[in-house]
Amino acid sequence: MKYSKTLLSLLTPIQLLQASFFVLLALTLSLHAVLSSTSTLLLNQKLLLFLCTHRALVFSLLWCTLVALLAYLWTRPRPVLLLDYACFQPDADRKCSYEVCEYFVRRSRLFSTTSEEFMRGIYLKSGLGDETYAPPFIFQYDYEAKLRSAVQEASEGMIAAVDAVLYKTHVPAAAIDLLIVTCGMFTPSPSLSSLLVNHYRLPDTVATYNLSGMGCSSGAAAIDLAGRILSGTRRVRYALVVITESISLNWYFGDNRSMLVTNCIFRVGTAAALLTNDGARRRAAKMELLHALRTHHGADDASYSAAFQEEDDTGSLGISLKKDLIRVAGEGLRAHIRILAPRVLPWAQLVRYAFGEVTRWMKSGQGKQHVPDFTTAFEHMCIHTGGKAVIESVARLMRLDDRVTEPARMCLHRFGNTSSSLLFYELAYFEAKGRIRSGDRLWMLAFGTGFKVCSLVWKTLKDSGMDTDNPWKGCIHRYPLKAW
């Protein structure tokens, strides 16, 4: 079955039509030979008589079967393949250690002593290490970021990641049919997608999308968008997805504690992924997208305002992370799981989950919700690395041990919260460790402002290895850390 699906995906529509007519001709000749044969040992006499007297009906059924087969082959979704991806790693002089952070905060003289102490406590408990990366203005004497700093931060990450992924896949920029760029908090004009179109001289026919304001889930949402477009078209296409965040203009200079947290956990990061619906490139692809699910819980006021951009009492702009963010994330994840579980879990887990839900319903919703064991459905999980509290909350809710949450915890330590690109830094961790094997299933889970929960389910098509541009190269031997 697996071989037949692979073979069908390699055939063009004309070749499929030719093969279908050949099958029909073979069936017709076989039926004629059977009906003309004098040997009727294996056929019931009444059935043989019926077939002989209703040949037109039999041939009509064969033709209908052929048409149905062609319609299925023509309308079935095309495979969505991840050819490769790349993660941006800034130069070593951009590393943002605790010492760099403290020095920047003090020399800027824009924070009160109380705020300095608060940020110090948050940083020391955040799970971030001393090798995360900060935007350029942190290392300059101009303490307030300008537009040029934000553009520099976004453009250098995007161009480096796109250059790397195009080089690894041997796909020229002119072959890109679809460009999706997502950056949650920075929306210049012209857009970031236009910046890339201009830089790479993409063709006039390229379709571009620029996503913003979707928070840390926008990377998964962008992949989902690309997958929907690729699977729904009969034309072979290439989609370039660029996932970045520019935190320069979103550094908060004030004394609101809920806004100061973002200064402590968000860091620089960018990823680029090249996808295609060309079945002929399956052997060159790393993974195939099996499922994508996005749930939006913004109808609830608490969910909508859990992470909110606003001005403080003095007019300073910042991102406020409310105290009930963890609770909102947990409720959103529970609702998300109820939809995702039937699509991915094995039958044994589905039966247990259904029994648990029925039991809760009979008790009028009282009692704990049964949480299925998702480790039976996936060999690997890339969990949202929004922060130490988020990782621990997801682990507690889904009953995941340290082995499962290891990539998320180590990714937070090494790179910090890189927002929407964090899932691919986790994927790079799996590859650097050599843990991925062909046929494994991998789950990417991300949360975003609004409040959104997004899932991507992949099937790996080849064993993993250490790429030359893997961001963990040179430091993977130090991970996982014993203490975090």
VEXROTI-292403 format. One line per field, with one value per residue (C-alpha): residue number from 1; residue in three letters; chain; x, y, z. Coordinates in nm, 3 decimals. Example, Ala and Ser with C-alpha at 12.3 -4.5 7.8 and 13.67 -1.06 7.14 Angstrom:
BEGIN
pos [1/2]
code [ALA/SER]
unit [A/A]
u [1.230/1.367]
v [-0.450/-0.106]
w [0.780/0.714]
This chain:
BEGIN
pos [1/2/3/4/5/6/7/8/9/10/11/12/13/14/15/16/17/18/19/20/21/22/23/24/25/26/27/28/29/30/31/32/33/34/35/36/37/38/39/40/41/42/43/44/45/46/47/48/49/50/51/52/53/54/55/56/57/58/59/60/61/62/63/64/65/66/67/68/69/70/71/72/73/74/75/76/77/78/79/80/81/82/83/84/85/86/87/88/89/90/91/92/93/94/95/96/97/98/99/100/101/102/103/104/105/106/107/108/109/110/111/112/113/114/115/116/117/118/119/120/121/122/123/124/125/126/127/128/129/130/131/132/133/134/135/136/137/138/139/140/141/142/143/144/145/146/147/148/149/150/151/152/153/154/155/156/157/158/159/160/161/162/163/164/165/166/167/168/169/170/171/172/173/174/175/176/177/178/179/180/181/182/183/184/185/186/187/188/189/190/191/192/193/194/195/196/197/198/199/200/201/202/203/204/205/206/207/208/209/210/211/212/213/214/215/216/217/218/219/220/221/222/223/224/225/226/227/228/229/230/231/232/233/234/235/236/237/238/239/240/241/242/243/244/245/246/247/248/249/250/251/252/253/254/255/256/257/258/259/260/261/262/263/264/265/266/267/268/269/270/271/272/273/274/275/276/277/278/279/280/281/282/283/284/285/286/287/288/289/290/291/292/293/294/295/296/297/298/299/300/301/302/303/304/305/306/307/308/309/310/311/312/313/314/315/316/317/318/319/320/321/322/323/324/325/326/327/328/329/330/331/332/333/334/335/336/337/338/339/340/341/342/343/344/345/346/347/348/349/350/351/352/353/354/355/356/357/358/359/360/361/362/363/364/365/366/367/368/369/370/371/372/373/374/375/376/377/378/379/380/381/382/383/384/385/386/387/388/389/390/391/392/393/394/395/396/397/398/399/400/401/402/403/404/405/406/407/408/409/410/411/412/413/414/415/416/417/418/419/420/421/422/423/424/425/426/427/428/429/430/431/432/433/434/435/436/437/438/439/440/441/442/443/444/445/446/447/448/449/450/451/452/453/454/455/456/457/458/459/460/461/462/463/464/465/466/467/468/469/470/471/472/473/474/475/476/477/478/479/480/481/482/483/484]
code [MET/LYS/TYR/SER/LYS/THR/LEU/LEU/SER/LEU/LEU/THR/PRO/ILE/GLN/LEU/LEU/GLN/ALA/SER/PHE/PHE/VAL/LEU/LEU/ALA/LEU/THR/LEU/SER/LEU/HIS/ALA/VAL/LEU/SER/SER/THR/SER/THR/LEU/LEU/LEU/ASN/GLN/LYS/LEU/LEU/LEU/PHE/LEU/CYS/THR/HIS/ARG/ALA/LEU/VAL/PHE/SER/LEU/LEU/TRP/CYS/THR/LEU/VAL/ALA/LEU/LEU/ALA/TYR/LEU/TRP/THR/ARG/PRO/ARG/PRO/VAL/LEU/LEU/LEU/ASP/TYR/ALA/CYS/PHE/GLN/PRO/ASP/ALA/ASP/ARG/LYS/CYS/SER/TYR/GLU/VAL/CYS/GLU/TYR/PHE/VAL/ARG/ARG/SER/ARG/LEU/PHE/SER/THR/THR/SER/GLU/GLU/PHE/MET/ARG/GLY/ILE/TYR/LEU/LYS/SER/GLY/LEU/GLY/ASP/GLU/THR/TYR/ALA/PRO/PRO/PHE/ILE/PHE/GLN/TYR/ASP/TYR/GLU/ALA/LYS/LEU/ARG/SER/ALA/VAL/GLN/GLU/ALA/SER/GLU/GLY/MET/ILE/ALA/ALA/VAL/ASP/ALA/VAL/LEU/TYR/LYS/THR/HIS/VAL/PRO/ALA/ALA/ALA/ILE/ASP/LEU/LEU/ILE/VAL/THR/CYS/GLY/MET/PHE/THR/PRO/SER/PRO/SER/LEU/SER/SER/LEU/LEU/VAL/ASN/HIS/TYR/ARG/LEU/PRO/ASP/THR/VAL/ALA/THR/TYR/ASN/LEU/SER/GLY/MET/GLY/CYS/SER/SER/GLY/ALA/ALA/ALA/ILE/ASP/LEU/ALA/GLY/ARG/ILE/LEU/SER/GLY/THR/ARG/ARG/VAL/ARG/TYR/ALA/LEU/VAL/VAL/ILE/THR/GLU/SER/ILE/SER/LEU/ASN/TRP/TYR/PHE/GLY/ASP/ASN/ARG/SER/MET/LEU/VAL/THR/ASN/CYS/ILE/PHE/ARG/VAL/GLY/THR/ALA/ALA/ALA/LEU/LEU/THR/ASN/ASP/GLY/ALA/ARG/ARG/ARG/ALA/ALA/LYS/MET/GLU/LEU/LEU/HIS/ALA/LEU/ARG/THR/HIS/HIS/GLY/ALA/ASP/ASP/ALA/SER/TYR/SER/ALA/ALA/PHE/GLN/GLU/GLU/ASP/ASP/THR/GLY/SER/LEU/GLY/ILE/SER/LEU/LYS/LYS/ASP/LEU/ILE/ARG/VAL/ALA/GLY/GLU/GLY/LEU/ARG/ALA/HIS/ILE/ARG/ILE/LEU/ALA/PRO/ARG/VAL/LEU/PRO/TRP/ALA/GLN/LEU/VAL/ARG/TYR/ALA/PHE/GLY/GLU/VAL/THR/ARG/TRP/MET/LYS/SER/GLY/GLN/GLY/LYS/GLN/HIS/VAL/PRO/ASP/PHE/THR/THR/ALA/PHE/GLU/HIS/MET/CYS/ILE/HIS/THR/GLY/GLY/LYS/ALA/VAL/ILE/GLU/SER/VAL/ALA/ARG/LEU/MET/ARG/LEU/ASP/ASP/ARG/VAL/THR/GLU/PRO/ALA/ARG/MET/CYS/LEU/HIS/ARG/PHE/GLY/ASN/THR/SER/SER/SER/LEU/LEU/PHE/TYR/GLU/LEU/ALA/TYR/PHE/GLU/ALA/LYS/GLY/ARG/ILE/ARG/SER/GLY/ASP/ARG/LEU/TRP/MET/LEU/ALA/PHE/GLY/THR/GLY/PHE/LYS/VAL/CYS/SER/LEU/VAL/TRP/LYS/THR/LEU/LYS/ASP/SER/GLY/MET/ASP/THR/ASP/ASN/PRO/TRP/LYS/GLY/CYS/ILE/HIS/ARG/TYR/PRO/LEU/LYS/ALA/TRP]
unit [A/A/A/A/A/A/A/A/A/A/A/A/A/A/A/A/A/A/A/A/A/A/A/A/A/A/A/A/A/A/A/A/A/A/A/A/A/A/A/A/A/A/A/A/A/A/A/A/A/A/A/A/A/A/A/A/A/A/A/A/A/A/A/A/A/A/A/A/A/A/A/A/A/A/A/A/A/A/A/A/A/A/A/A/A/A/A/A/A/A/A/A/A/A/A/A/A/A/A/A/A/A/A/A/A/A/A/A/A/A/A/A/A/A/A/A/A/A/A/A/A/A/A/A/A/A/A/A/A/A/A/A/A/A/A/A/A/A/A/A/A/A/A/A/A/A/A/A/A/A/A/A/A/A/A/A/A/A/A/A/A/A/A/A/A/A/A/A/A/A/A/A/A/A/A/A/A/A/A/A/A/A/A/A/A/A/A/A/A/A/A/A/A/A/A/A/A/A/A/A/A/A/A/A/A/A/A/A/A/A/A/A/A/A/A/A/A/A/A/A/A/A/A/A/A/A/A/A/A/A/A/A/A/A/A/A/A/A/A/A/A/A/A/A/A/A/A/A/A/A/A/A/A/A/A/A/A/A/A/A/A/A/A/A/A/A/A/A/A/A/A/A/A/A/A/A/A/A/A/A/A/A/A/A/A/A/A/A/A/A/A/A/A/A/A/A/A/A/A/A/A/A/A/A/A/A/A/A/A/A/A/A/A/A/A/A/A/A/A/A/A/A/A/A/A/A/A/A/A/A/A/A/A/A/A/A/A/A/A/A/A/A/A/A/A/A/A/A/A/A/A/A/A/A/A/A/A/A/A/A/A/A/A/A/A/A/A/A/A/A/A/A/A/A/A/A/A/A/A/A/A/A/A/A/A/A/A/A/A/A/A/A/A/A/A/A/A/A/A/A/A/A/A/A/A/A/A/A/A/A/A/A/A/A/A/A/A/A/A/A/A/A/A/A/A/A/A/A/A/A/A/A/A/A/A/A/A/A/A/A/A/A/A/A/A/A/A/A/A/A/A/A/A/A/A/A/A/A/A/A/A/A/A/A/A/A/A/A/A/A/A/A/A/A/A/A/A/A/A/A/A/A/A/A]
u [0.000/0.279/0.458/0.142/0.075/0.430/0.401/0.074/0.223/0.505/0.270/0.151/-0.224/-0.165/0.020/-0.260/-0.514/-0.311/-0.273/-0.647/-0.736/-0.487/-0.650/-0.995/-0.880/-0.725/-1.044/-1.255/-1.038/-1.030/-1.408/-1.450/-1.215/-1.407/-1.743/-1.618/-1.452/-1.617/-1.482/-1.734/-1.599/-1.534/-1.848/-2.203/-2.419/-2.682/-2.420/-2.261/-2.599/-2.669/-2.335/-2.385/-2.729/-2.634/-2.301/-2.395/-2.465/-2.133/-1.936/-2.127/-2.026/-1.666/-1.679/-1.836/-1.562/-1.302/-1.458/-1.480/-1.115/-1.007/-1.217/-1.058/-0.706/-0.775/-0.941/-0.753/-0.527/-0.169/0.105/0.260/0.632/0.887/1.197/1.415/1.436/1.700/1.733/1.918/2.207/2.344/2.713/2.873/2.905/2.523/2.508/2.301/2.430/2.298/2.591/2.502/2.137/2.224/2.475/2.225/1.948/2.172/2.348/2.022/1.899/1.542/1.430/1.366/1.558/1.242/1.202/1.568/1.532/1.209/1.367/1.671/1.447/1.247/1.562/1.723/1.407/1.333/1.537/1.739/2.112/2.395/2.405/2.075/2.088/1.972/1.891/2.164/2.056/2.128/2.500/2.491/2.503/2.165/1.948/1.622/1.566/1.482/1.304/1.634/1.732/1.406/1.447/1.807/1.705/1.431/1.613/1.943/1.765/1.528/1.790/2.035/1.769/1.632/1.979/2.050/1.728/1.753/2.112/2.025/1.725/1.889/1.573/1.632/1.450/1.278/1.095/0.913/0.539/0.418/0.583/0.445/0.618/0.505/0.625/0.402/0.494/0.662/0.474/0.674/0.563/0.650/0.591/0.858/0.737/0.797/1.146/1.221/1.060/1.285/1.599/1.563/1.403/1.114/0.891/0.590/0.356/0.464/0.175/0.269/0.109/0.221/0.093/0.115/-0.027/-0.059/0.208/0.411/0.160/0.207/0.483/0.252/-0.031/0.190/0.280/-0.089/-0.173/0.098/-0.019/-0.381/-0.279/-0.040/-0.274/-0.566/-0.398/-0.313/-0.017/0.326/0.433/0.699/0.608/0.863/0.760/0.969/0.908/1.064/1.013/1.161/1.175/1.373/1.070/0.891/1.142/0.950/1.091/0.858/0.765/0.460/0.560/0.334/0.513/0.866/0.850/0.883/1.222/1.350/1.239/1.212/1.520/1.624/1.537/1.426/1.345/1.270/1.103/1.055/0.751/0.622/0.336/0.558/0.535/0.841/1.053/0.945/1.286/1.453/1.203/1.253/0.891/0.532/0.254/-0.024/-0.250/-0.280/-0.521/-0.583/-0.827/-0.910/-1.043/-1.067/-1.443/-1.359/-1.255/-0.990/-0.833/-0.844/-0.662/-0.419/-0.133/-0.213/-0.027/-0.118/0.015/0.092/-0.012/0.272/0.204/0.489/0.394/0.449/0.315/0.126/0.135/-0.155/-0.140/-0.400/-0.203/-0.107/-0.469/-0.588/-0.322/-0.433/-0.799/-0.718/-0.500/-0.777/-1.025/-0.764/-0.693/-1.062/-1.050/-0.701/-0.722/-0.963/-0.739/-0.411/-0.455/-0.454/-0.781/-0.689/-0.629/-0.942/-1.157/-1.008/-1.050/-1.412/-1.489/-1.341/-1.545/-1.867/-1.795/-1.742/-2.064/-2.259/-2.118/-2.229/-1.873/-1.736/-1.401/-1.074/-1.068/-0.900/-0.579/-0.482/-0.125/0.000/0.335/0.153/0.073/0.402/0.767/0.868/0.704/0.804/0.626/0.579/0.879/0.696/0.868/0.957/0.609/0.443/0.653/0.591/0.218/0.191/0.393/0.171/-0.152/-0.049/0.151/0.474/0.803/1.133/1.243/0.954/0.996/1.376/1.396/1.165/1.357/1.696/1.574/1.455/1.793/1.998/1.791/1.525/1.171/1.223/0.846/0.700/1.023/1.082/0.931/1.202/1.482/1.335/1.324/1.689/1.761/1.609/1.818/2.136/2.081/2.016/1.688/1.463/1.410/1.223/0.855/0.845/0.556/0.631/0.391/0.450/0.239/0.234/0.030/-0.036/-0.202/-0.569/-0.573/-0.478/-0.351/-0.194/-0.078/0.123/0.157/0.443/0.564/0.941/1.069/1.437/1.673/1.804/2.159/2.366/2.343/2.632/2.406/2.230/2.214/2.303/2.628/2.920/2.716/2.488/2.737/2.658/2.288/2.071/2.169/2.140/2.002/1.757]
v [0.000/0.240/0.164/0.212/0.553/0.656/0.538/0.724/1.046/1.022/0.995/1.298/1.338/1.222/0.915/0.840/0.867/0.633/0.384/0.394/0.321/0.037/-0.111/-0.074/-0.245/-0.527/-0.575/-0.574/-0.834/-1.048/-1.033/-1.119/-1.414/-1.539/-1.504/-1.672/-1.959/-2.298/-2.365/-2.260/-2.459/-2.151/-1.955/-1.999/-2.080/-1.822/-1.551/-1.641/-1.622/-1.284/-1.143/-1.273/-1.116/-0.784/-0.707/-0.343/-0.303/-0.465/-0.241/0.063/-0.028/-0.060/0.282/0.435/0.277/0.427/0.773/0.751/0.643/0.933/1.178/1.055/1.078/1.423/1.575/1.406/1.641/1.652/1.566/1.856/1.791/1.981/1.979/2.142/2.425/2.653/2.839/3.168/3.182/3.534/3.601/3.525/3.895/3.910/3.668/3.808/3.675/3.776/4.016/4.183/4.218/4.369/4.609/4.726/4.779/4.978/5.197/5.292/5.449/5.404/5.161/5.213/5.013/4.816/4.723/4.623/4.388/4.245/4.172/4.020/3.777/3.688/3.629/3.404/3.189/3.201/2.899/3.107/3.051/3.287/3.212/3.354/3.635/3.997/4.256/4.494/4.804/4.630/4.651/5.012/5.337/5.448/5.301/5.346/5.125/5.296/5.168/5.092/4.861/4.668/4.638/4.527/4.263/4.123/4.142/3.986/3.688/3.635/3.665/3.434/3.168/3.190/3.174/2.860/2.678/2.761/2.638/2.311/2.233/2.345/2.539/2.875/3.179/3.219/2.888/3.018/3.040/3.124/3.337/3.358/3.579/3.600/3.848/3.899/4.246/4.430/4.536/4.791/4.933/4.800/4.464/4.211/3.987/4.275/4.312/3.952/3.986/4.283/4.122/3.794/3.948/3.701/3.672/3.899/3.602/3.513/3.513/3.675/3.673/3.881/3.759/3.971/3.999/3.622/3.574/3.258/3.042/3.223/2.988/2.688/2.895/2.995/2.631/2.542/2.816/2.698/2.338/2.424/2.611/2.340/2.048/2.215/2.285/2.047/2.257/2.170/2.458/2.567/2.759/2.950/3.017/3.266/3.286/3.571/3.821/4.166/4.260/4.584/4.816/4.605/4.644/4.789/5.083/5.126/4.990/4.774/4.427/4.236/4.412/4.380/4.000/4.016/4.191/3.888/3.596/3.705/3.673/3.688/3.398/3.327/3.016/2.950/2.639/2.532/2.318/2.164/1.951/1.778/1.406/1.344/1.515/1.284/1.118/1.455/1.577/1.554/1.533/1.516/1.719/1.483/1.706/2.071/2.206/2.560/2.651/3.009/3.088/3.465/3.465/3.438/3.775/3.627/3.436/3.740/3.965/3.708/3.857/4.210/4.501/4.823/5.139/5.163/5.453/5.670/5.597/5.349/5.071/4.707/4.353/4.271/3.904/3.861/3.641/3.398/3.329/2.981/2.900/3.026/2.819/2.509/2.555/2.625/2.315/2.098/2.221/2.173/1.815/1.722/1.798/1.667/1.339/1.153/1.237/1.105/0.866/0.487/0.302/0.188/0.545/0.667/0.414/0.518/0.884/0.835/0.637/0.915/1.182/0.982/0.933/1.307/1.380/1.141/1.325/1.661/1.759/1.691/1.522/1.545/1.525/1.213/1.305/1.055/0.937/1.121/0.946/0.646/0.857/1.046/0.953/1.318/1.636/1.999/2.179/2.554/2.708/3.020/3.008/2.780/2.806/2.726/2.414/2.291/2.358/2.163/1.877/1.867/1.884/1.616/1.412/1.428/1.330/1.516/1.305/1.439/1.802/1.793/1.961/2.244/2.305/2.296/2.518/2.778/2.764/2.796/3.040/3.182/3.244/3.313/3.343/3.195/3.029/2.829/2.504/2.471/2.529/2.233/2.027/2.112/1.979/1.641/1.629/1.732/1.446/1.204/1.085/1.103/0.790/0.748/0.686/0.861/1.093/1.437/1.679/2.055/2.246/2.625/2.890/3.243/3.567/3.588/3.314/3.043/2.686/2.537/2.184/2.038/1.663/1.543/1.210/1.193/1.060/1.012/0.962/1.278/1.402/1.701/1.963/2.203/2.498/2.334/2.601/2.337/2.244/2.308/2.299/1.994/1.787/2.001/1.914/1.810/1.997/1.816/2.124/2.363]
w [0.000/0.092/-0.234/-0.441/-0.285/-0.355/-0.716/-0.772/-0.634/-0.888/-1.189/-1.382/-1.460/-1.822/-1.700/-1.455/-1.739/-1.956/-1.672/-1.602/-1.965/-1.966/-1.653/-1.809/-2.130/-1.930/-1.730/-2.045/-2.217/-1.903/-1.868/-2.236/-2.199/-1.895/-2.063/-2.381/-2.202/-2.203/-1.857/-1.595/-1.304/-1.093/-1.187/-1.087/-1.389/-1.299/-1.252/-1.585/-1.757/-1.594/-1.707/-2.061/-2.094/-1.931/-2.087/-2.144/-1.773/-1.681/-1.916/-1.786/-1.433/-1.546/-1.709/-1.397/-1.188/-1.418/-1.399/-1.020/-1.001/-1.221/-1.018/-0.696/-0.833/-0.975/-0.666/-0.382/-0.185/-0.300/-0.049/0.141/0.177/0.384/0.166/0.431/0.681/0.829/1.160/1.190/1.434/1.497/1.542/1.877/1.961/1.986/2.277/2.560/2.890/3.230/3.260/2.927/3.031/3.367/3.214/2.952/3.208/3.441/3.187/3.016/3.343/3.220/3.491/3.859/4.118/4.193/3.826/3.800/4.095/3.955/3.614/3.784/3.971/3.657/3.452/3.713/3.726/3.352/3.244/2.996/2.971/2.883/2.508/2.386/2.129/2.158/1.888/1.766/1.962/2.294/2.214/2.094/2.289/2.162/2.435/2.246/1.941/1.615/1.306/1.135/1.422/1.389/1.011/1.054/1.308/1.085/0.751/0.859/1.014/0.722/0.450/0.629/0.684/0.329/0.178/0.377/0.288/-0.083/-0.086/0.087/-0.136/-0.465/-0.551/-0.722/-0.590/-0.925/-0.867/-0.558/-0.628/-0.277/-0.007/0.346/0.601/0.963/1.223/1.522/1.649/1.361/1.048/0.843/0.512/0.257/0.425/0.515/0.234/-0.009/0.137/0.041/-0.302/-0.368/-0.229/-0.422/-0.733/-0.714/-1.024/-1.072/-1.036/-0.682/-0.434/-0.102/0.242/0.540/0.879/1.194/1.545/1.589/1.854/1.903/1.714/1.384/1.268/1.286/1.136/0.841/0.773/0.792/0.540/0.301/0.340/0.259/-0.056/-0.176/-0.112/-0.289/-0.623/-0.906/-1.013/-0.875/-0.659/-0.410/-0.094/0.111/0.471/0.667/1.042/1.237/1.516/1.566/1.932/1.897/1.896/2.155/2.436/2.728/2.923/3.217/3.557/3.485/3.605/3.365/3.077/3.212/3.180/2.801/2.836/3.024/2.805/2.439/2.220/1.853/1.622/1.265/1.064/0.698/0.554/0.193/0.114/-0.206/-0.336/-0.591/-0.515/-0.729/-0.461/-0.181/-0.163/-0.114/0.147/0.522/0.634/0.513/0.674/0.785/0.994/1.092/1.350/1.471/1.747/1.841/2.189/2.153/2.212/2.582/2.727/2.956/2.667/2.441/2.689/2.837/2.634/2.527/2.371/2.550/2.708/3.078/3.300/3.169/2.801/2.749/2.506/2.597/2.590/2.908/3.013/3.255/3.565/3.430/3.111/3.231/3.319/2.979/2.803/2.993/2.908/2.545/2.528/2.674/2.414/2.142/2.251/2.229/1.857/1.782/1.974/1.738/1.443/1.576/1.869/1.832/1.896/2.247/2.361/2.185/2.369/2.704/2.620/2.508/2.825/3.037/2.857/2.895/3.265/3.315/3.125/3.347/3.649/3.504/3.416/3.761/3.809/3.624/3.246/3.115/2.937/2.666/2.636/2.329/2.346/2.192/1.886/1.842/1.873/1.912/2.045/1.992/2.276/2.286/2.465/2.580/2.916/3.202/3.356/3.022/2.965/3.318/3.284/2.958/3.106/3.412/3.212/2.961/3.213/3.016/3.174/3.146/2.850/2.639/2.746/2.716/2.370/2.480/2.802/2.635/2.350/2.602/2.777/2.458/2.250/2.481/2.359/1.989/1.945/1.627/1.508/1.826/1.690/1.427/1.679/1.869/1.551/1.498/1.849/1.757/1.441/1.619/1.864/1.576/1.728/1.422/1.216/0.889/0.955/1.295/1.372/1.517/1.686/1.693/1.947/1.981/2.164/2.046/2.144/2.079/2.231/1.979/1.995/1.682/1.603/1.315/1.274/1.054/0.927/0.888/0.557/0.636/0.928/1.088/1.076/1.178/0.901/0.860/0.948/1.243/1.519/1.781/1.608/1.839/2.159/2.139/2.338/2.642/2.633/2.802/3.114/3.444/3.619/3.457]
